[in-house]
Amino acid sequence: MVVKPPQGNLPDDVSSFVGRTREVASARQVLSGTHLLTLTGPGGVGKTRLALRIAAKVRNAFRDGAWLVELAALEDPDLLVQAIATPLGIRDWSSRPTRDVLLDYLADKHILLVLDNCEHLIDACANFVRTLQGVAPEARVLATSRRSLRIQGERLLFVPPLSLPDSARIPQPDELDQYEAISLLSQRAAAVSPGFTLTPDTIPPAVRLCRRLDGIPLAIELAAVRLRTLSIEQLLAGLERRFDLVTDASGTTPPRHQTLRATVDWSFDLCSPDEQQLWARTSVFAGEFDLDAAEGVCSGDGIAREEVVDLVENLVDKSILTRTDPPYSQCARYHMLDTIRRYGQEKLRAVGEERRGRQRHRDWYRHLAEQAAAEWFGPNQVQWVARLRGEHTNLRAAIEFCLAERSGVQAGLRIAGALWCYWMPCGVLAEGRQWIDRLLPRDPEPTWARGTALWVYSWAASHQGEPAASRASAEQSRKLAEQLGDKQMAAYSLQVAGLSALSSGDLAGTRALCAEAWRRHCALGHVASPAVMALMQQGFAASLQGDFDQAVDYAEECVHITRAHGEHWTRSWGLVVLGLALWRRGDHRQAIAPLRESIAIKRTLHDLFGLGMAVEFLAWSLTCTGHHEDAAQLFGTLERIWPLVGVPLMGIQPLADHHRENLAKARAALGGEAFGSAFGTVAGMDPYQALDQVLRGEATRRDTPPKREDRLWSPLTRREWDVALLIAEGLSNKDIAARLVIAQRTAEAHAERILAKLGVTSRAQVAVWVIERQAAG
């Protein structure tokens, strides 16, 4: 059995980690004997950084990895479970509560969950961890919070300020590494001012500075950035003047809280008025944001759009904003530490701009959601998936604001309805339904936004196996479409009614309703991803009915239309249905190519539910063509996928029967021991690692020439076939571009897609494929 290295989502350190050796060692020891360790301490003391350091040190000990759950931007305790499920990769398509699906998934996991910033969700976090203790004996939780979760078995580790020298002495240069606060100041100063080093003359003011900042890491980091332009003596003098102004008449505020507050105040005052405004305005973002969003939300009323980029850069230089370059985005992204963000919100509230700022934030993300829906039917879906995933917390915050004020409910419905292209393709059905459920009763006005949200809700409910809820919502959407005279909404209402019929087992009803919906879409000239899905849905129902030839026709038409538009997601579903129809018709070998192409697409879109369906049908096809070892590994991969989805094979009994039959067939052909070995090859991997390994191995074992019927169906478009012919002639990309009168980059892109679709790695293999296909007629 091959076990991959532990998984997880812990971020890489963006700066060096200083000190905390004792705390890390203590936490490692405590975690081995408790279900919950909570790091407590005041804001700015470094609880999050310490938690991530501890998690990185211990993750090798956890079979199922260490996973960070960021809670600072989450305001609604009802979404805590969804916030935990999302980074774990759970894409729940079932009608069960997400909490139950999550707990079932974690029940046998040896896993570390890092719940960061729990204090504002303390009751919800405590309830979840308490329940988790009872069902997942090997799960461990490392929490950060300014308050204890107060549950049985919790161990607390107070995070102290960084260590400082005794007040009675000044350390020698060779002693500085013993003191964490001095080390942090020195390292951060050197980062902003290359060549900076502490000398015998500057050690005394550096020590006084760190003492004045009480060894609080955030305060030291904010001060250190000023050493780019100030000497330590000037910095210390400026802080002393600021601290002299800080008073606490009540005497109840702890000194360290006063210190951090004074340091943040001082950092704010040292910003220009425009920088102060941008600091306050960017505090409306939940989590990360990009420059485009900052320009859209924060410009105006004194800040020109073209000024935002320089102001953002200045706040990064001052350590108010932190820049990241995540792999899922082509643009730099920015975020604030929670302490800094909450300070900015106070400033925004103090000048009466909080509501206006959140309205601008809401409007920006409404526009983003509607732009995603409008552009979804095209070649940029992979980029949109990545962008919507990256903006999940901001989209969530925008809808929360819509619920907070009655006048914003229609905007909330527009966001939730437009996000069908996120809820469905990315498997966030439960959360999408939850938002629409909360929005609909708040404003019954008969609008386009309400009608759209109703058919989106119906679509989600049908996929979660709730035909009654789906039917009711589809009927409300139909009536509203009739009232508004909206023919497009009426077509979608019929289509989702067909889906509710499918979840009820009424295959004839599904085909009739989806056929009428497709006829209406065509009459309106409306070709979009959800509309073209009507073809796939008819094909799926026809296949289950046994009308295989018609099912193939539906699926191929779906693939043809979507391929012509460069669309991916709906095409991948058309390929899934095509593979199923071919397999059920007995064309087992022909089913393999479209299913492999579908898997390649769904892999890039992270459509886990669709991936499970495609992998299932590929496993059956390989079983029926004698590739039993590959099939066994795919069945093992499915054991990694379906628990994250929550409902294998949409709960359709005939498909579940096929799964059992083919699993038994592969086991019988290989023998129990060999099957178990192949099945267990992917143990310990995440679904994508498992799938990559299986498909790579399956591709390398295809060393015998494919039979003629395997080559009858081509995954290539007509233009890609033209390029493949020229590759087979031995032409370079430059020569191909000249021959076809296209840009060289376009020719290169065609060649890359051909290699991916054919599952090969060289142009010579493409040539062999072309020659074999030509020989096959």
N, C-alpha and C positions, 0 to 999 in steps of 0.2 A: 504494500500500500504506500503510495506517494503522498506525503503531507507537505503542503506548501507553507512558506513562512507565515506567521500570524498576520492577520489583516487588520485594517482599521482605517481611520481617516484623520489621524493626528497631523496637524500642520507642521511644516518644517519651521525651525526657529528662524526668524528674520533678523535676530541679533543674538549676540553671545549671551549665555546664561551664566550668571555670577552667583557664587556661593550656594547657600542652602543645603550644604552637605549633610548636616545633622537632620534637617527636616526630611530630606529625601530618604535617608536611611531609616528614620523612625517610621515614616509612612509605609515604606516597603514591608517592614516587619508587621505593622498593624494590619495592613491589607490582607496578609496571609491568614488572619484569624477572625476577620469580621466581614459582614455583608456591606457595611456602610461606614466610610470614613469621610468626615466633613472637615474641610479646611475652613476655618473661620478667621476673621480679622477685619480691620477697618478697610475702607476703600483705599485703593492705591498701594496697598502693602504687598501686592504681587501674588494673590491667591491663584489667579488663572495661570500665570506663568509657572508657578510651582506645581500646580496640578498637572499641567502638560508635561513638565519635566519628570514627575513621578510616573505618569502613565507611559512615557517613552521608555523609562528604565525597566518597567515591569511587564510590558506588553508581550515579551517573548514567553512569559510564563502562562499566558492565557491562550488556550487553543483557538478560540474564536475572536481574538484580537481585542484592541482597545479603541473605543469609539467616543468621540467628542460630541456632546449635544449642547449647543450654544443657546442660552435662554435669555440673555440680556434684553433682546429686542422683542421677546414674546410677552404680550400683555394679557392675553386671554388664557386663563388656566384650563379651559376646556380643550385647548389645542396642545396641551403638554404631551399627550400620548402621540399625537401626529408628529410633533417636533422630535420625539425620540425615535419614532418609526422611520422617518425620512432618511437620516444618515445611515441607518442600518440597511437601507435598500428595500424595505418592505413596501410593496405596491399593491395594497389590498383591494382586490376586486370582489370580495365577498360581501354579503349583507350583514355579516357579524360585526359587532362593535370592534373598532380598530384596537381598542384596549385588549380584547380577548385574543385577537390575532397576534398582537405583539407579545403578550404573555405566553401564548402557546409557542411562539417562535423562540423565546428566550428560555423556555422551560429546561431544555437539555444543553444549554450553551454555557461554556466556560469562558466568560466574557467580562470585560471591564467597561462600565459606562461612566463617562466623566460628565456629570451634570453641572454646567458652569453657570454661576449667577442665579442661585435658587431663591434668594431672599424675598423677591416680590411675588413668588409663586410657592411659598413655603408649604401651605397646606396641600396643594396638588402634588408637589414633589414628595412630601411625606407619605401621602396616601399611596402613591405609585410604588415607592420603595418598600413600604410595608407589605403591599400585596406581592411584589416581586420576591421578597424574602421567603414567602410561603410556597412559591411555585418554581423557583429557579435556584436550587441550592448551590450551584457553582457560579452564579452571577455575583459580581461585586460592583459596588457603586462608590465612586470618588466624587464627592460634591464640593462645590465652593459656595459659601454663603456667609453673609454677615451675621446670620443667626443660625442656631442649631435647628435641625429638622425635628428634634425631640421625639424620636421613635426608639423603641426598645432595641438594644444592641448597637446603637450608634456610637462610634468613637470619634472624639473631637481632637483636632490638632490645631492649636492656635498658631497662626502665622505671625511671627514677630517682625518688627522692622529689621533691617540689615544690621549686622554687628558693627560696633563703633569702638574706638579706643576709649579707655578710661579718661575721664575729664582731667585727671591729674597729670597726664603726660602726653607728649607729642611723639608719635612713632618715628623710628628711623626709616630711611628709604627702603632698606631690605626687609622691613616688617610690614609694609603696606598690604601685601597679599593676605595677611591674616584678617583684615578688616573688610567685610563685604561692601559696606557703604562706600569706602574709599576706592575700592576696586571698580565698583560700578561707575562712580563719577569719572575715574580715570579712563575707563574703556569708552564710555559714551562721549566724553570730551574728545578723545582721540578720533572717534568716528566722524565727528563734525569738523574737527580741526586737525588734519593729519600732521603728525609730528609733535602733538601735544604730549607732554610728560610732566610729572610732578617732580619738582626739585626741592632741595632743602629749604629754599626760601618760600616756595608755594605750598609746602605740606601743611604748615600751621593754619593758613586761611582755608585750605581745602578741608581740614579736619573740622574747623569751626563751622564751615558751611554745611557739612554733612550732619554735624550735631544739631545745627539750627533747623535742619530739615527732618530731624528725628529719625534718620535712617530710612525714610519712606521711599521705596524705589521710584514710584511715579513722580514724586516731588523732585528727587535727584535727577531723573531723566529730563523733566521739564527745565530744570535749572541748567543742566549740562549743555543744552543746545545753545545757550546764551554765551558760552565760552568761545563761540565762533567769532564774536565781536567784542567781548568784554574780557578783562582779566579776572582772575578769581577774586581779587580784592574788590574790584568794582561790582562784581556779581554779589558778593557777600554784603557789601554796603547797601546795594539796592534792595536786597531781601530784608535786611535789618530795618530799613525805613518802612517797608511794606508791613512787616510784622508788628512794628510799633503801633500801627493803625488798627490792628486787630484787637478787638475787645469782646468779651463775653460777659455781659452784665449779669446774666443768670448764674454764671459759674458752673453750668451743667455740661457744657460741651467739652469733651476730652481734649487735652492739649494737642494730641496728634491729629485729631479732626480739624482743629484750628490751623495747624501747620499746613496740612494739605490744602485746605480752603484758601489760606493766604497765598500759597504758592500758585494755585490755579488762578486766583484773582490777579496776582502779579503778572502771570503769563498773559492773561486777557488784556490787562492794561498796557502791556508792552506791544500788543498788536495795534496796527493802524485801525482807524474807524471802519474801513472797508473789510479788513480781515476779521474784526470783531463781528461785523454783520454776517459775514459768510460762516464764521464759526457757529453763530446762533442759528442761522438758516439751515445749515447742513445737519443740525441736530434732529431734524424731522425724519431723516432717513433711518430705517431700521436695518441694521447690518451694513453690508457693503453697497456702494453706489459707484457709477462711473462718471466721467467728466460730462458726457452728454446730459445725464440726469441732473448733475449739479448746475449746469447752465440753464436747463429748463426750469428747475424748481427754484433756484436761488437768485437768478438775475432779475433786473427790474428794480424800481423804487430805490434808485441810487447806485446800483451796480449794473454796469453794462455787460451784456452777454460775453463780449470779447475780453472783458477783464477777469472773468471767472477763472480761466486757466492759470493766470499768474497768481491770483489769490489762493487757489488750491495749492499751487507749488509752494507759496510762502508758508501756508499752514502745515504742509508736510515738513518743510525745513524747521519749523518750530515744534515738531513732534505733536501737534494737535491732531493732525490726520496721519494715518499710516497708509502707505501705498503697498498694494500687493499686485502681482501679475499672475493670476490663476490660470491653469492650463485650459480651462473651458472658455476663456474669453480672450479676444484679440486686443482688448483695451485694458489699460491699467484701471484698477479699482481701488477705492479708498474706504476706510472706516475709522471710527473713533472708539477709543476705550469707553466703557460704560460711564465712568466717572466724568470724563470730559464731555460726553454726549449729554448727560443729565445737567451738567453745568450750563451748556449751551441752551438747553430747553428752558432753564430758569431765566436766562437772559432774554430769550425770545418772548417768554410769557411776561416778563417785566415791562417790555415795550409794547405789549398788546398785539404782537404779531403771530402768536402761536396758532390761532385758528386759521389765519390767512396762509401761514406757511404749510399747515397740514392740508388745506384745500388745494394749494398748488401741487403738493406732493400727490394727493389723490388724483388730480386732473392729469398729471404727467403719467401716472401709472395706468390710468384709464386709457389714455392715448396709446401707451405701449401695448396694452392688452389687445386693443382693437386693431392696432397695426399688425400685431402677430397673427390675429385671426384673418385679416385681409390678405396677408402675404404668405400664409401657410401653404397654399396650393401652388407650390413652385419649388425651385431648387435649393432654397435656403433653410430648409427645415432643421437640419442639424444645428445650424447656428442659432435658430430660434429656440430649439430645445435647450441648448446650453444657456442662452440668455435668460429664458424664463426660469430655469432652475436657479440661476444665480440671483434672480430678483424675487425669489419666493417670499422672503421675509418682508420685502417692501410691498409686494402685491397684497400680502396678508394684512399689513398695517394700513394700506389704503382702504381695504374693505372694512376693517375694524372702525376706521374713522367714519365711513359711510353709515355704519350702524349706530354710531354715537350721536349723530344728528339727523333728525327726520328728513330734512331737506336733501340729504345726500343719498337716500336709499336708491333712487333711480340710477344714480351714478354707480352705486354698488352692484345693482343688477346688470348694468352694462359691462362692468369689469368681470363679474362672475360668468355672464353669458359668453363674452368674448373668449374667456379662458377655457372653453371647451377644448381648444388646441393644446392646453396644458393638462387639464384634469384627465382627459381620455388617453392621449398618446403617452403621457408620462406616468400613468397609473396613480393619480392623486384623486381618485373618484370619491373616496370617503370625505375628504376635506372639501372638495367642490360641492358635493351635496349638502354638507353641513352649512356652508356659507349661504347657498340658495335657500335652504330651509329657514334660515334665520332672517333673510332679507324679504322673502315673499310676503309674510304676514304684516310687515311694517308699512307697506304702501301698496294698497290694492288697485291703484290707478291703472286702467287698461292701456298699457303702452307697448311699443315694440320691444323695449328692454325686458319687460315682464314676460312677454310671449317667448322671447329667445331663451330666457332663463328657464322657462317651463319645459321647452323641448330638450334643452341640455340636461335638465334634471331627470326627465324621462329616460333619456339615453343612458345616463349613469345608473339609474335604478334598475333598468333592464339587465345591464351587464352585471349588476350585483345580485341578480336572481330575485328581484322583487317586482313581479309582473303587475300586481295590483297597484302599487305606487306609480309604476311606469305608465300604466294605462290611464290612471286618473290624471296625471300631469300632462300626458299627450292630449287627452280630451280637453283639458283646460286651454292648452295651447291652440288646439284646433278652433275652439269657440272664439278665442280672442283674435285669431287670424281672420275669422269670418267677420267679426265685429269691426276690425280695422281695415278689412279689405286687402290684407297682405298675402299675396299669392305664394311668395317664397316661404313665409312662415307656415302657411297651410301645407306646403309640400313637405317641410320638415316634420310637421305634426303627424302626417300620414306615415312618414318613414319611421319615426320613433314608435308609433303605434305598431308598426310591423315588428320592431325589435321586441316590444313587450309581448307580442304574439309568439315570437321565437322563444322567449324565456318561459312562456307557458306551455311550450311544446306544440303550438299550432303552426306547423310548417306551411300549410297551404295558405293560411292567413298572412303569414310573413311574406310569402312570395307575392301575393295579390297586392298587399299594401305597399310594399317596397317597389313593385313594378309601377304602380300608379304614381308613387312619389317620384320615381325616376322619369316617368313620362312628363310630369309637370316641371321638374327641374330642366329637362331638355327644352320644353316649350318656352320656358322663361330665358333660355340661354344661360342658365346658371350652372356653371361647372366649377365645383369646389370640392375640397377633400371630403367633408361630411356628406355632400350630395352624391359623389361617385361611390361612396361606401354603400349606397343602395344596391349597386351591382354586386358588390362582394357579398352583401347580406342575402340577396336572392341566390347567389351561387352556393353559399353555405347551406341554406335551407334545401336547395335542390339536391345537393350532395347527400344530406341526411335522409332525404326522401328516396334516394336511389335513382334520381334522374341525372345520371353522371354526365352524359353528353351536354345537356343544357347547363349543368354546373360548370363544366369546362368553358363553355362559350361565355357565360357571365364573367367568370374569372379572367379570361383572356381579354375581354373587352375592357374590364377594369384596369388590367395591367397596361393595355395599349394606350388608353386615354391618359393615365397618370404618367407613363413613360414619356409621352409626347410633351407633357408640361414640366418634366424634370422633377415631378413630385415623388416623395419617398414613402411616407407612412402608409397612405392608402394603397400604394403599389405593393408594399410589403405584405399587406393583408390580402390583396388579390393573389399574390404568389402563394400565400398560405392556403387559401381556398383552392387554388389550382392544384397544388400538391396533394391536398386531401382528396379532391375529386379524381385525380389521376390514380392515386393509390386505391381508392375504393372501386374504381373501374377495373383494377387489375394491372394497370400500367405502372408497376412499382418502380422500374428503372427510370422511366420518364419523370416520375415525381421528384426525383432527387435534385435535379438542377434548379427548378424554381424554389424548392425549399432551402437549398443552400444560399441562393441569392437573397431570399427573404431574411434568412438569419444574418447575413452580412449587413443588410440595411437596418434591421432591428437592433443589431449590436451597436451600431453607431448612434441610433436614436435612444438607446437605453429603454426600449419598450419591453419590459420584462415579461409582461403577460403575453404579448404577441410572440416573444422569443420562446416562451414555454410551449405555445401551440405549434410553432414551426419545428422546434426540436422534437416534440412528440411525433409528428408526422414523418420527420426524417428518420427517427429511430425505427418506426414501423417499416418504412421503405427499405432501410438497410437490413432489417431482419428478414424481410421477404425476398431480398436479393442475395442472401447468404453472407452478408457482412456482420456476423453475429458479435464479434468482439467490439467493433465500432458501435453497434447498437447498444451493447451492454454499457459502454462508457457513456453514451447519451442518456440511457436510463438512469445512470448514476448522477449525471448532470441535472436531470429533472428533479432529483431528490434535493438539489440545492436551489432550484428555481421555485417550485410550487409552494414551499412553505413561506416564501416571501410574497407570493401573490395571494394566497389565502383560499383560492378555489380552483383546483386543477380542472382543466378542460371545460371551464364554464359550468361544471356540474352536470354536463350532458351525459346521460347514462350510456347510450351506444358508444360514445367515444371512450368512456371509462372502461367499457367491456373490451374494446379494441386494445387499450393499454395493457390490460391484464393478459390478454391472449398473446400479444407479441412479446411481452416480458417473459411469459412462460416458454414461448417458442425459442427465444434466444438462450434462455437458461438451459433448456433441454438440449439444444444443439451444441453448446459449449461444455456442458457438464457443470455441476454446482460449484466446484472449486475454481475453475477457470472463469466462470461467469462472475463469481464473487470478487476475484482478483481484478477483472476488468472494471466491474461496477465500482469498486473501491478506489480506483486510480485517482478519482477526483475528490476524494475525501479531504476535508480541510481547506478546500479552495472556495473562493466566492464564485458565483455562477459564471461570471465572465472569464475568469481564469480557467475554470473547468471547461467551458465551451471552447476557448482558444486551444487548449491542449488537445482536446478530443478531435477537433476539426483539423488541426495540423497533422496529428497522427493519421487520421483517416485519409488526408490528401496524400501523404507520403506512401501509404499502403496501396494506393490505386495504381499499381504497376502493371496491370494487364490492360490491353486496349479495350475501351468501352464498346459495348455492343451497339449495333446500328440504331436501335430504338432509343438509346441514351442520347444520341446526337440529333434527334429530330426536333427537339425544342431548344431554342437558343435564348439565352438571357440578354443578348446584345440588341441594342437598337439598330436601326438601319444604318445610321452614320457610324456607329461603333463597328458594325460589320464591314463597312467600307475601309475603316482604319485597320481592322484586323487583317483584311486581304492584303493591304499594302505592307503591314508588318511581316506577313508571310512571304512577301516578295523580297524582304530584306531591307526595306527603306527605313531611313532614320526619321525621327520626328520632324526634323527640318524639311526633309524631302517630302514627307507626307503632307505637311502644311502647304508646300508649294503645289503639289499635285491636286489637292482638294480646294486650294485657294482659301485657306483658313489661317488664323494666327498660329504661330508655333506653340504658344502656350496652350491653345485650344487642343492642338494635336497631342501635346503631352498629357493634358487632362483626360482625353479620350483613351490614351494608352494605359494610364493608371487605372481607370475604371474597368477596362477590359481585363487587366490582370486580376483585379479584385473579384470581378464577377465570375471569371473562369476558375478562380482558386489556384492560380499558378503564380510563379515568381520570376519567370524569364520570358523574353520575346520569342525564344526558340520554342518554348512550350505552347505559346499562342500559335506559332506557325504549324506545329504538329496538330493542334486542335482544328485549325482551318482546313488543313489537308484531309484529315479524317472526316470532317463534316462534308467537304466537297465530294469525297469518295462515297459517302453515304447518300448522296443525292440531295 
